[in-house]
């Protein structure tokens, strides 16, 4: 059996990752593909517990503790869900992966980005996606979208504008350093146009 395909979606909060993941999943299932839809943190039972701590815990979580919690979730997620699905020849569509840790904990929390990335690579035995879709969006526009959604902010969404500017810059730098893996899209474009660009990239990899 051939190895499956691993697609991750990255970008700031409010950039439309969930919408694009849903549209990609629908398109793939229409072709008869087996799709595993997941997210980080929260894709496993362990991940649900980690998600509650890193996004909703009301007490202080130090930056290094936060980075370690994400890495622990990632280790469990790849070992028990992602890698088995790929070995079965399935397509994994995943909301966030290690690039989010480099951007949010590395740049956002001002930790060493290289150390954060190395930690995740160690935790996952070097696992990297086949393609990463980066939905790039000005943090001011993202905040307007989040405000319009009228839902409580999690710990990261509630950070100041400077934090989110650093996160965006880090995502763009990651994409520039690995253009073969990344597909960078303007998240202000219509959802259908973005979905078409994602399908084109994924179809090329499936062929």
URVENFEN-V607035 format. One line per field, one symbol per residue. ss: DSSP state (a for helix, b for strand, c for the rest). psi: psi as a letter, one per 30 degrees, with the letter a starting at -180 (. if undefined). burial: b if it has 16 or more other C-alpha atoms within 10 Angstrom, else e. A space follows every 50 residues. Layout:
ss=???
psi=???
burial=???
This chain:
ss=ccccbbbbbbbcccccaaaaaaaaaaaaaaccccbbbbbcccccaaaaaa aaaaaaccccccaaaaaaaaaaaaaaaaaaaaaaaaacccbbbbbccaaa aaaaaaaaccccaaaaaaaaaaacccccccbbbbbbccaaaaaaaaaaac ccccccccccaaaaaaaaaaaaaaaaaccccbbbbbccccaaaaaaaaaa aaaaaac
psi=klkakjklklllkgfgeeeeeeeeeeeeefggkkkjkllklgfleeeeee eeefffkflkjleeeeeeeeeeeeeeeeefeeeeeeffglkkjkjkbfee eeeeedeefhljeeeeeeeeeeeghgkklekjjjjkkkfeeeeeeeeffh lkkaeeeflleeefeeeeeeeeeeeefifeekjkkjfflkeeeeeeeeee eeeeee.
burial=eeebbbbbbbbbbbbbbeebbebbbeebeeeeebbbbbbbbbbbeebeeb bebbbeeeeeeebeebbbbbbbbbbbbbeeebbebbeebbbbbbbbbbbb bbbbbbbbbebebeebbebbbebbeebbbebbbbbbbebeebbeebeeee eeeeebbeeeeebbbbbbebbbebbeeeeebbbbbebeeeeeebbeebbe ebeeeee
